[in-house]
Amino acid sequence: MANKGLLFLLLISPFTLASQDPTAPLDWQAPVKTAQVKKVVSYRVPNLQSIVCGEREECYAILDGKTKARGEKISGFSVKQINPDFVTVTRGNKQWKLEPFPLEVKQ
């Protein structure tokens, strides 16, 4: 029985020695793994260039040089509403109100 125990220890000892790197510097420790930082993804909101409304027709918005109607998409944003004064676009659960000109006009 003792011979089997000694034989078992002799067979396992090379594996325990091989688990350590003989070329590593003394007192070396493996670096602590840090949690990966979640990247914040930001999307550029389309640039509202103009709003075109006919007398009895629906309004169209010119966003990033492309004419869009209500319900169409541009760069992942959905055109939700087009009024003569502003356009509302959405992406996911966020919403942006785009206006062609600032409210304050300096003279």
DSSP file (Angstrom, degrees, kcal/mol; ACC not computed):
  #  RESIDUE AA STRUCTURE BP1 BP2  ACC     N-H-->O    O-->H-N    N-H-->O    O-->H-N    TCO  KAPPA ALPHA  PHI   PSI    X-CA   Y-CA   Z-CA
    1    1 A M     >        0   0    0      0, 0.0     4,-1.8     0, 0.0     5,-0.1   0.000 360.0 360.0 360.0 -43.6    0.0    0.0    0.0
    2    2 A A  H  >  +     0   0    0      1,-0.2     4,-2.4     2,-0.2     5,-0.2   0.857 360.0  55.8 -66.3 -34.4    2.8    2.4    0.9
    3    3 A N  H  > S+     0   0    0      1,-0.2     4,-2.5     2,-0.2    -1,-0.2   0.891 106.5  50.0 -64.8 -38.5    4.6    1.5   -2.4
    4    4 A K  H  > S+     0   0    0      2,-0.2     4,-2.2     1,-0.2    -1,-0.2   0.896 111.0  49.2 -66.5 -39.2    1.5    2.5   -4.4
    5    5 A G  H  X S+     0   0    0     -4,-1.8     4,-2.1     2,-0.2    -2,-0.2   0.910 113.1  46.6 -65.8 -42.6    1.2    5.8   -2.5
    6    6 A L  H  X S+     0   0    0     -4,-2.4     4,-2.2     2,-0.2    -2,-0.2   0.899 112.4  50.1 -66.3 -41.0    4.9    6.6   -3.1
    7    7 A L  H  X S+     0   0    0     -4,-2.5     4,-1.9     2,-0.2    -2,-0.2   0.893 109.5  51.9 -63.3 -40.1    4.6    5.6   -6.8
    8    8 A F  H  X S+     0   0    0     -4,-2.2     4,-1.7     2,-0.2    -2,-0.2   0.915 110.1  48.3 -63.0 -43.8    1.5    7.9   -7.1
    9    9 A L  H  X S+     0   0    0     -4,-2.1     4,-2.0     1,-0.2    -2,-0.2   0.883 110.5  51.5 -64.8 -38.6    3.5   10.8   -5.6
   10   10 A L  H  < S+     0   0    0     -4,-2.2    -1,-0.2     1,-0.2    -2,-0.2   0.856 110.3  49.3 -67.1 -34.3    6.4   10.2   -8.0
   11   11 A L  H  < S+     0   0    0     -4,-1.9     4,-0.4     1,-0.2    -1,-0.2   0.836 114.7  43.9 -73.4 -32.2    4.1   10.1  -11.0
   12   12 A I  H >X S+     0   0    0     -4,-1.7     4,-1.5     1,-0.2     3,-0.9   0.798  95.3  76.7 -83.9 -29.5    2.3   13.4  -10.0
   13   13 A S  H 3X S+     0   0    0     -4,-2.0     4,-1.8     1,-0.3     5,-0.2   0.825  89.8  54.9 -57.8 -37.8    5.4   15.5   -9.0
   14   14 A P  H 3> S+     0   0    0      0, 0.0     4,-2.0     0, 0.0    -1,-0.3   0.867 106.6  53.2 -63.9 -32.1    6.6   16.2  -12.6
   15   15 A F  H <> S+     0   0    0     -3,-0.9     4,-0.9    -4,-0.4    -2,-0.2   0.882 108.0  49.3 -69.4 -36.7    3.2   17.7  -13.5
   16   16 A T  H  < S+     0   0    0     -4,-1.5     4,-0.3     1,-0.2     3,-0.2   0.867 112.6  47.8 -70.8 -34.1    3.3   20.0  -10.5
   17   17 A L  H >< S+     0   0    0     -4,-1.8     3,-1.1     1,-0.2    -2,-0.2   0.858 108.9  54.1 -71.4 -34.6    6.7   21.2  -11.5
   18   18 A A  H 3< S+     0   0    0     -4,-2.0    -1,-0.2     1,-0.2    -2,-0.2   0.696  94.1  70.2 -73.7 -17.8    5.7   21.7  -15.1
   19   19 A S  T 3< S+     0   0    0     -4,-0.9     2,-0.4    -3,-0.2    -1,-0.2   0.651  91.4  71.1 -74.9 -12.5    2.8   23.9  -14.0
   20   20 A Q  S <  S-     0   0    0     -3,-1.1     3,-0.0    -4,-0.3     0, 0.0  -0.835  88.4-121.2-103.7 142.8    5.3   26.7  -13.0
   21   21 A D    >   -     0   0    0     -2,-0.4     3,-1.2     1,-0.2    -2,-0.1  -0.727  16.9-160.1 -82.8 115.1    7.3   28.6  -15.6
   22   22 A P  T 3  S+     0   0    0      0, 0.0    -1,-0.2     0, 0.0    -4,-0.0   0.691  89.8  54.4 -70.7 -16.0   11.0   28.1  -14.9
   23   23 A T  T 3  S+     0   0    0      2,-0.0    -2,-0.0    -3,-0.0    -3,-0.0   0.483  82.1 111.1 -95.2  -2.2   11.9   31.2  -16.8
   24   24 A A  S <  S-     0   0    0     -3,-1.2     3,-0.1     1,-0.1     4,-0.1  -0.437  76.9-104.5 -71.1 144.6    9.6   33.6  -14.9
   25   25 A P    >   -     0   0    0      0, 0.0     3,-1.3     0, 0.0    -1,-0.1  -0.256  46.0 -88.2 -63.6 156.7   11.3   36.1  -12.6
   26   26 A L  T 3  S+     0   0    0      1,-0.3     3,-0.1     3,-0.0     0, 0.0  -0.349 112.8  17.1 -64.8 148.7   11.3   35.5   -8.9
   27   27 A D  T 3  S+     0   0    0      1,-0.2     2,-0.3    -3,-0.1    -1,-0.3   0.701  90.0 154.5  60.6  22.8    8.3   36.9   -7.0
   28   28 A W    <   -     0   0    0     -3,-1.3     2,-0.4    -4,-0.1    -1,-0.2  -0.627  21.8-171.5 -82.1 138.4    6.4   37.2  -10.3
   29   29 A Q        -     0   0    0     -2,-0.3     3,-0.1    -3,-0.1    -3,-0.0  -0.971  29.3-105.7-128.4 146.0    2.6   37.1  -10.2
   30   30 A A        -     0   0    0     -2,-0.4     3,-0.1     1,-0.1     2,-0.0  -0.411  47.3 -99.7 -66.1 142.7    0.1   37.0  -13.0
   31   31 A P        -     0   0    0      0, 0.0     2,-0.3     0, 0.0    -1,-0.1  -0.318  38.5-106.9 -65.3 147.6   -1.6   40.3  -13.7
   32   32 A V        -     0   0    0     -3,-0.1     2,-0.4     1,-0.1    -3,-0.0  -0.588  33.2-123.0 -76.0 130.6   -5.1   40.6  -12.2
   33   33 A K        -     0   0    0     -2,-0.3     2,-0.3    -3,-0.1    -1,-0.1  -0.597  26.0-152.0 -77.3 130.5   -7.8   40.4  -14.9
   34   34 A T        -     0   0    0     -2,-0.4     2,-0.1     1,-0.1     3,-0.1  -0.704  24.9 -98.1-100.2 155.0  -10.0   43.5  -15.0
   35   35 A A        -     0   0    0     -2,-0.3     2,-0.2     1,-0.1    -1,-0.1  -0.440  46.9-102.0 -68.7 142.8  -13.6   43.5  -16.2
   36   36 A Q        -     0   0    0     -2,-0.1     2,-0.4     1,-0.1    -1,-0.1  -0.442  34.1-121.0 -69.1 137.1  -14.0   44.7  -19.7
   37   37 A V        -     0   0    0     -2,-0.2     2,-0.4    -3,-0.1    -1,-0.1  -0.647  24.4-122.5 -81.0 130.8  -15.2   48.3  -20.0
   38   38 A K        -     0   0    0     -2,-0.4     2,-0.3     1,-0.1    -1,-0.1  -0.603  26.8-128.4 -76.1 125.2  -18.5   48.6  -21.9
   39   39 A K        -     0   0    0     -2,-0.4     2,-0.6     1,-0.1    -1,-0.1  -0.541  12.6-133.2 -77.7 136.6  -18.0   50.9  -24.9
   40   40 A V        -     0   0    0     -2,-0.3     2,-0.5     2,-0.0    -1,-0.1  -0.805  19.5-152.8 -90.0 121.0  -20.5   53.7  -25.2
   41   41 A V        -     0   0    0     -2,-0.6     2,-0.4     2,-0.0    -2,-0.0  -0.827  12.5-171.2 -97.4 125.9  -21.7   53.9  -28.8
   42   42 A S        -     0   0    0     -2,-0.5     2,-0.4     2,-0.0    -2,-0.0  -0.939   7.2-154.5-119.0 143.0  -22.9   57.2  -30.0
   43   43 A Y        -     0   0    0     -2,-0.4     2,-0.5    33,-0.0    33,-0.0  -0.902  22.5-116.6-115.2 141.9  -24.6   58.0  -33.2
   44   44 A R        -     0   0    0     -2,-0.4     3,-0.1     1,-0.0    -2,-0.0  -0.656  30.2-127.6 -79.8 124.4  -24.6   61.3  -35.1
   45   45 A V        -     0   0    0     -2,-0.5    30,-0.1     1,-0.1    -1,-0.0  -0.501  35.5 -99.3 -69.8 137.2  -28.1   62.7  -35.3
   46   46 A P        -     0   0    0      0, 0.0     2,-0.6     0, 0.0    -1,-0.1  -0.215  35.4-115.0 -58.6 148.1  -29.0   63.6  -38.9
   47   47 A N        -     0   0    0     -3,-0.1    17,-2.5    51,-0.0     2,-0.6  -0.761  22.0-140.0 -88.7 121.1  -28.6   67.3  -39.8
   48   48 A L  E     +A   63   0A   0     -2,-0.6    15,-0.2    15,-0.2     3,-0.1  -0.721  28.9 168.3 -82.7 118.3  -31.9   68.9  -40.7
   49   49 A Q  E     -     0   0A   0     13,-3.1     2,-0.3    -2,-0.6    -1,-0.2   0.769  59.3 -13.2-100.7 -33.0  -31.4   71.2  -43.7
   50   50 A S  E     -A   62   0A   0     12,-1.1    12,-3.0     2,-0.0     2,-0.4  -0.990  46.3-139.7-165.2 158.1  -34.9   72.1  -44.7
   51   51 A I  E     -A   61   0A   0     -2,-0.3     2,-0.5    10,-0.2    10,-0.2  -0.998  20.4-164.8-125.0 125.8  -38.6   71.3  -44.3
   52   52 A V  E     +A   60   0A   0      8,-3.1     8,-3.1    -2,-0.4     2,-0.4  -0.950   9.9 177.0-116.4 121.6  -40.8   71.4  -47.5
   53   53 A C  E     -A   59   0A   0     -2,-0.5     6,-0.2     6,-0.2     5,-0.1  -0.986  14.8-151.2-125.9 132.7  -44.6   71.5  -47.1
   54   54 A G        -     0   0    0      4,-0.5     5,-0.0    -2,-0.4     0, 0.0  -0.333  36.6 -98.0 -86.9 178.0  -47.1   71.8  -49.9
   55   55 A E  S    S+     0   0    0      1,-0.2    -1,-0.1    -2,-0.1    -2,-0.0   0.951 115.3   0.8 -65.1 -48.9  -50.5   73.4  -49.6
   56   56 A R  S    S+     0   0    0      2,-0.1     2,-0.2    -3,-0.0    -1,-0.2   0.294 115.3  93.8-123.1   7.7  -52.4   70.2  -49.0
   57   57 A E  S    S-     0   0    0      1,-0.1    -3,-0.2     0, 0.0     2,-0.1  -0.530  82.3 -92.9 -97.0 165.6  -49.7   67.6  -49.2
   58   58 A E        -     0   0    0     -2,-0.2    -4,-0.5    -5,-0.1     2,-0.2  -0.349  47.1-102.6 -72.3 161.3  -47.7   66.1  -46.4
   59   59 A C  E     -A   53   0A   0     23,-0.3    11,-0.4    -6,-0.2     2,-0.3  -0.522  29.4-154.1 -85.6 152.5  -44.4   67.7  -45.4
   60   60 A Y  E     -A   52   0A   0     -8,-3.1    -8,-3.1    -2,-0.2     2,-0.4  -0.938   5.0-146.1-123.4 148.4  -41.0   66.4  -46.3
   61   61 A A  E     -AB  51  68A   0      7,-2.7     7,-3.1    -2,-0.3     2,-0.8  -0.918   7.5-142.5-115.3 141.8  -37.7   66.9  -44.5
   62   62 A I  E     +AB  50  67A   0    -12,-3.0   -13,-3.1    -2,-0.4   -12,-1.1  -0.898  28.2 177.3-103.2 107.0  -34.3   67.2  -46.1
   63   63 A L  E >   -AB  48  66A   0      3,-2.5     3,-1.9    -2,-0.8   -15,-0.2  -0.950  68.2 -15.5-115.3 123.3  -31.9   65.3  -43.7
   64   64 A D  T 3  S-     0   0    0    -17,-2.5    -1,-0.2    -2,-0.5   -16,-0.1   0.849 129.4 -53.7  51.5  37.8  -28.2   65.0  -44.6
   65   65 A G  T 3  S+     0   0    0    -18,-0.3     2,-0.4     1,-0.2    -1,-0.3   0.540 117.3 109.6  80.3   6.8  -29.1   66.0  -48.2
   66   66 A K  E <   -B   63   0A   0     -3,-1.9    -3,-2.5     2,-0.0     2,-0.4  -0.956  68.5-125.6-120.5 135.0  -31.7   63.3  -48.6
   67   67 A T  E     -B   62   0A   0     -2,-0.4     2,-0.4    -5,-0.2    -5,-0.2  -0.639  35.0-178.4 -79.1 126.9  -35.5   63.9  -48.9
   68   68 A K  E     -B   61   0A   0     -7,-3.1    -7,-2.7    -2,-0.4     2,-0.2  -0.970  14.8-154.9-130.5 142.8  -37.4   61.9  -46.3
   69   69 A A    >   -     0   0    0     -2,-0.4     3,-1.9    -9,-0.2    10,-0.2  -0.597  47.0 -67.8-104.8 171.1  -41.1   61.5  -45.5
   70   70 A R  T 3  S+     0   0    0    -11,-0.4    10,-0.2     1,-0.2    -1,-0.1  -0.376 122.2  23.3 -61.0 133.2  -42.7   60.5  -42.2
   71   71 A G  T 3  S+     0   0    0      8,-3.3    -1,-0.2     1,-0.4     9,-0.1   0.199  95.0 118.6  95.5 -14.9  -41.9   56.8  -41.4
   72   72 A E    <   -     0   0    0     -3,-1.9     7,-3.0     7,-0.1    -1,-0.4  -0.359  56.9-127.6 -81.2 166.3  -38.8   56.6  -43.5
   73   73 A K  E     -C   78   0B   0      5,-0.2     2,-0.3    -3,-0.1     5,-0.2  -0.855  21.2-178.3-116.9 150.0  -35.3   55.9  -42.0
   74   74 A I  E >  S-C   77   0B   0      3,-2.6     3,-2.3    -2,-0.3   -10,-0.0  -0.934  75.2 -18.0-146.4 122.7  -32.0   57.6  -42.3
   75   75 A S  T 3  S-     0   0    0     -2,-0.3     3,-0.1     1,-0.3   -31,-0.0   0.826 128.3 -50.8  52.1  38.3  -28.7   56.3  -40.7
   76   76 A G  T 3  S+     0   0    0      1,-0.3     2,-0.3   -33,-0.0    -1,-0.3   0.377 115.5 116.6  84.5  -5.6  -30.7   54.1  -38.3
   77   77 A F  E <   -C   74   0B   0     -3,-2.3    -3,-2.6    14,-0.1     2,-0.5  -0.753  57.8-140.2 -96.1 144.1  -33.0   57.0  -37.2
   78   78 A S  E     -CD  73  90B   0     12,-3.1    12,-2.4    -2,-0.3     2,-0.9  -0.888  13.3-129.6-105.6 132.1  -36.7   56.8  -37.9
   79   79 A V  E     + D   0  89B   0     -7,-3.0    -8,-3.3    -2,-0.5    10,-0.2  -0.717  33.9 172.0 -81.1 109.6  -38.6   60.0  -39.0
   80   80 A K  E     +     0   0B   0      8,-2.4     2,-0.3    -2,-0.9    -1,-0.2   0.881  59.0   5.7 -89.0 -42.0  -41.5   60.0  -36.6
   81   81 A Q  E     - D   0  88B   0      7,-1.6     7,-2.9   -11,-0.1     2,-0.5  -0.999  53.2-162.7-149.1 139.9  -43.1   63.4  -37.3
   82   82 A I  E     + D   0  87B   0     -2,-0.3   -23,-0.3     5,-0.2     5,-0.2  -0.968  17.8 169.5-127.7 116.0  -42.7   66.3  -39.7
   83   83 A N        -     0   0    0      3,-3.0    -2,-0.0    -2,-0.5   -25,-0.0  -0.754  49.4-105.4-113.3 164.1  -44.2   69.7  -38.9
   84   84 A P  S    S+     0   0    0      0, 0.0   -33,-0.1     0, 0.0     3,-0.1   0.758 121.2  36.5 -61.1 -22.5  -43.6   73.0  -40.7
   85   85 A D  S    S+     0   0    0      1,-0.2     2,-0.3    14,-0.1    16,-0.3   0.685 125.9   6.2-104.5 -21.9  -41.5   74.1  -37.7
   86   86 A F        -     0   0    0     13,-0.2    -3,-3.0    14,-0.1     2,-0.4  -0.980  54.5-136.4-157.3 165.0  -39.7   70.9  -36.6
   87   87 A V  E     -DE  82  98B   0     11,-2.7    11,-3.7    -2,-0.3     2,-0.5  -0.989  15.8-148.5-127.6 136.7  -38.9   67.3  -37.3
   88   88 A T  E     -DE  81  97B   0     -7,-2.9    -8,-2.4    -2,-0.4    -7,-1.6  -0.929  17.4-178.3-108.5 125.1  -39.0   64.5  -34.7
   89   89 A V  E     -DE  79  96B   0      7,-2.4     7,-3.1    -2,-0.5     2,-0.3  -0.908   5.7-162.4-119.1 150.5  -36.6   61.5  -35.2
   90   90 A T  E     -DE  78  95B   0    -12,-2.4   -12,-3.1    -2,-0.3     2,-0.3  -0.939  14.5-176.6-131.1 153.6  -36.2   58.5  -33.0
   91   91 A R  E >  S- E   0  94B   0      3,-2.0     3,-1.9    -2,-0.3     2,-0.3  -0.888  71.9 -37.7-147.3 116.2  -33.7   55.7  -32.5
   92   92 A G  T 3  S-     0   0    0     -2,-0.3     0, 0.0     1,-0.3     0, 0.0  -0.547 125.0 -27.4  67.1-127.2  -34.5   53.0  -30.0
   93   93 A N  T 3  S+     0   0    0     -2,-0.3     2,-0.3    -3,-0.1    -1,-0.3   0.257 118.5  98.1-103.6  12.2  -36.4   54.6  -27.1
   94   94 A K  E <   -E   91   0B   0     -3,-1.9    -3,-2.0     2,-0.0     2,-0.4  -0.728  54.2-161.8-101.5 151.6  -34.7   58.0  -27.6
   95   95 A Q  E     -E   90   0B   0     -2,-0.3     2,-0.4    -5,-0.2    -5,-0.2  -0.990   4.6-164.3-136.7 139.7  -36.3   61.0  -29.4
   96   96 A W  E     -E   89   0B   0     -7,-3.1    -7,-2.4    -2,-0.4     2,-0.6  -0.972  11.5-148.8-125.3 139.4  -34.8   64.2  -30.9
   97   97 A K  E     -E   88   0B   0     -2,-0.4     2,-0.4    -9,-0.2    -9,-0.2  -0.934  20.0-162.4-107.0 113.1  -36.6   67.3  -32.0
   98   98 A L  E     -E   87   0B   0    -11,-3.7   -11,-2.7    -2,-0.6   -51,-0.0  -0.820   6.2-170.6-101.7 132.5  -34.8   68.9  -34.9
   99   99 A E        -     0   0    0     -2,-0.4   -51,-0.2   -13,-0.2   -13,-0.2  -0.954  23.2-139.1-121.1 141.4  -35.4   72.5  -35.9
  100  100 A P  S    S+     0   0    0      0, 0.0    -1,-0.1     0, 0.0   -14,-0.1   0.824  87.8  22.3 -70.0 -29.5  -34.0   74.2  -39.0
  101  101 A F  S    S-     0   0    0    -16,-0.3     4,-0.1     4,-0.0     2,-0.0  -0.961  89.3-100.1-135.5 151.5  -33.1   77.4  -37.3
  102  102 A P        -     0   0    0      0, 0.0     0, 0.0     0, 0.0     0, 0.0  -0.334  32.8-120.7 -66.1 155.4  -32.4   78.4  -33.7
  103  103 A L  S    S+     0   0    0      1,-0.1     2,-0.6    -4,-0.0    -2,-0.0   0.866  98.6  64.3 -66.5 -36.3  -35.3   80.1  -31.9
  104  104 A E        -     0   0    0      2,-0.0     2,-0.6     0, 0.0    -1,-0.1  -0.802  67.5-168.7 -94.3 120.6  -33.3   83.3  -31.2
  105  105 A V        -     0   0    0     -2,-0.6     2,-0.4    -4,-0.1    -2,-0.0  -0.939  11.6-149.2-108.8 118.1  -32.4   85.2  -34.4
  106  106 A K              0   0    0     -2,-0.6    -2,-0.0     1,-0.1     0, 0.0  -0.688 360.0 360.0 -88.8 136.9  -29.9   88.0  -33.7
  107  107 A Q              0   0    0     -2,-0.4    -1,-0.1     0, 0.0    -2,-0.0   0.383 360.0 360.0-112.4 360.0  -30.0   91.1  -35.9
